[in-house]
Amino acid sequence: LAGAFAATPAVAQGSAPAATDGRWQEGKHYRRLSPSVTTNVAPGKVEVLELFWYGCSHCYSLDPFLENWKKKDKPAHVEFVRVPVTWNAAAKLHARLFYTLLALKQDERLHAKVFDTIFRGGNGLLGRDEASTLPVMVAWAKQNGVSEKAFTDAWNSMWVNTKLRQADELVRRYRAEGTPFIAINGKYSTDVGMAGGVPQMLSLINELAKAEKAR
């Protein structure tokens, strides 16, 4: 999926680093996004957003670390948001699956199971097109305790369609070229490679979020 968009996030020049403890360098470990992207979190909260794709092996590898961070190390003032990319037909179908599970309040229980099904089970949860994909996903949902009617109703719902449009707009605004892509408060972006590893990236996220909260 890299290269789906020709433009890269623009970097503002001459701006002071947000993280001031000396470990992190703007332009090396993270980028400042220009223009920034408006977030939609509660007052006093700082958004940490992950753009991901269920078919991305790097997202699969990162996911357990993000889950552990959410449970143990995520600051109270941080609101973590996942947004699926919509770069192509397969990604859009996986994005619809993500929002269908969210609509059914099954995302916490089944999010990791989707990744495991694809990468451990060898089932990409895709058909030849949308019409042939739905039965594949319904069968998987039923295996995981979700009724066919509930899944199909959510899959076709206006709420899921709206969330997909919003996701598509966000992906375009962030101009991300690869996944996983992390954005902090709509102002900064980073990834595992830029930060120097997963632990470093999680530490950087917390540091940038702390600096944003202090503003």
N, C-alpha and C positions, 0 to 999 in steps of 0.2 A: 504493500500500500504506500510505501514511501514514494514521494513524488506525485501524489495525487493532486496536489496543488503546487503550482510553480512558485508562488510567493512564499517566502519565509517570514516568520514574525519579525516585524521591524523592531530595531533596537534603538532606543533613545540615547543619544550621545551626551556626555558631560553631566549626567545626573549622579547624585551621590548614592552610594550603595545603600540598600535598605537594611542589610545585615551588617552590623558594625563591630562584631567581635573579632574580626581579622581573619577568620578561616575562609570566608567566601568572597569571591571576586565577581562582580557584575561583568558579564561578557564572557566569563570563563566557566563559572559554575551555574549561572542562571542568566536569563535575559530579562530585560525590562521590555514589556510589550507596548508598542505605540502604533495605533491608539490602544488604550486600555479597554477592557471588556466589562460592561456593567454586570455586576453580580446580583443575585436575588436571594439574599440570606437575611436573617433577623438582625435588627440593630445590635451592635456590639459583637457581632460574629464576624469571623474572617473565613471566607470560602477557600477551600482547597478542592480543586476539581481535577478529576482524571478523565481524559479522553481515552477510550479503550475500544477494543474489538474482541469479541469472543473467539475469532479465528486467529488471533495474534499470539504466537508462542511466547513472546516477551511479556505480554499482558498476563498470560497464564503463569509465568514464572514469578512475576511481581505480586500477583494477587494475594498469596498467603502472607507476605510481608505487610501489605497494606491492611489486611484484616487484623493482623497482630497489632499493628500500629494503632488502628481504630480502637481496639479493645484496651490497650495498655498504655500507649504513649501519646495519643492524640490530645492536645491541650483542650480544655473545656470550651475555650472561645472559638475553636475551629469547627466549622461545619463541612463535612466531607461529602462531595457530590460526584457521582459517576455519570458520565454522559457517553453513550455509544456513538462511534463514528458512523457516518452514512455515505461513505465514499463510493460504494458500488452496490450492485444488487445483493450480493451475499451479505455485505456489512449491514445493509438496510433491513434484511430479514432477521439477522441476529439482533439488530437494534429493536425491532418490533418484539422479539422474544423478551428482551430485557425489560421493556416497558409493560409487556403483558404480565410478567412476573411481578413487577412493581405494582401494577393495578390490582393484582390478586393478593398483595401483601405476602408474597412467597419469595421475594428477592433475597432476604437474608438467609432463608433456608436452602434455596436452590441455585443461587448465583455461582458458587464454587462448583456445584454439581454440573452446571452447563460446561464449564471449562473441562472438568474431568471426563465428561461424556465425549467431548470433541478430541481431547489430546490423549486420554488414556483408553477410552472406549473405541476410538476410531470412527465415531459417528459424528459427522459434521453438522447434523441437524438441518440439512438442506436438501431440497429436491431440485428438479431442473428449473423450476420457476416458483413464483409465490403460490400458485394453485397446488402444486405437488409438494411444496414445503410444509404447508399447514398440516396435512395428515402425519407427516414425519414428526412434527413438533407435538401434535396432539397425542400421538402414541407415547412419546417420551414423557409428556406431562402426566398421562394416566399411570405410567410406571412409577411416577414420583408423587402420587397421591392427589393429583389435581383432576377434576372431572372434565370430560370433553366439552360439556356445555359451558362451564365456567371459563375454561381456557379460550374457547372459540368466541364467546361473547366479549371477553376482554381484548382478544386479538383484533377484533373488528370494531372496537369501541371508538367513539369520538375522542375520549381522553387519550388513548394511545396514539391516535392519529395526530392529535395536537402536540403531544410530547415529541413525536418524531419530527414534526415541522420545527419545533423549538430546537431540537438537537441538531438538525441540519443547519439551522441558522448559526448556532453557537460554533459548530465545527468550522464553518466558513469564516466566522469572525476571528477565530483563533488562528486560522491559517496553518494548522498543524500539518506537518508532512509525514509524521510517523506516530505510532503508538507503542507503548503508553506515553502520554503527554500530560504533564502536570502543570497546572496553573494555580498561582497563589493570589487570591483576591482580585483576579482579573488584571493584575499588573505585572506579574512575573511568570516566567515559564522555566521549567527544568526537566531533566530526565535522568535516568540512571547513568548514562554515559557522561553527561556534562558534570554531574555531581561527583563522579568518581566511584560509584557503587551504590548499592541499595541502602546500607546503613547511613552513608553520607547524605544521600538524597533525603531520607526521612528526617535527619537532623537539620538539613538545610530548610526543608519545608517548615519545621517547627520554628526555626530562627526567623524566617521571613514572615511567618504568621504572627510571631511575637512582635516584630517591628511594626507590622501593619496595625496591630491592636493598640500599640502605643501612640499611633498618630491621632 
